[in-house]
């Protein structure tokens, strides 16, 4: 794929905190239009990699270059949908909180309605966020990210608060976001089976970059060489 389509480039990136190396010498690229799953054991550096890509942390060594402004990046952190069930904000207010560059009140309202419609939560417009199911709350948090008109969406363990019976529907929703709305998606997940069936490319981390490639290639590597 041409370099012009690259959204993020990591060159020999390491991250050390309190003398402990969390990520070691990672080099890879993320391209526009990809649907990527990041897998690996607990403590393997998956969330840290997201934080580095988001600019929430800086590499201890190496460099990350991005061809996007922060305004074009959507992020749904881990457990974001699990929140306080007494939180008084409405679904519309949550979606509105993801907009920082509206040109007018009409533009803001249009983007709220579009994001809620895209995520299938427009019928929940006035509902209190804490009264929703885990799956509904997660969709609203994605709507919040989409209201900012991102080019790439980062998701950290997006199914953690969703009951198993609703996860297949949720993955179908992400698939539609990627295909129909041409959204680049980078998702951290512990659910390796789902990742293998959903994404185009898998990045396997265990402090080092163990391997990356198609789900089939990564599964072959893990079966033959382990983590």
Buried (B, 14 or more C-beta within 10 A) or exposed (E): EEEEEBBBBBBEBBBEEEEEBBBBBBEBBBBBBBBBBBBBBEEBBBBBBBBBBBEEBEBBEBEBEBBBEEEBBBBBBBEBBEBEEEEEBBBBBBBBEBBEEBEEEEEBBEBBBBBBEBBBBBEBBEBBBEBBEBBBBBBBBBBBBBBBBBBBBBBBBBBBBBEEEBBEEBBEBBBEBBEEEEBBBBBBBBBBEBBBEBBEBBBBBBBBBBBBBEBEEBBEBBEEEEB
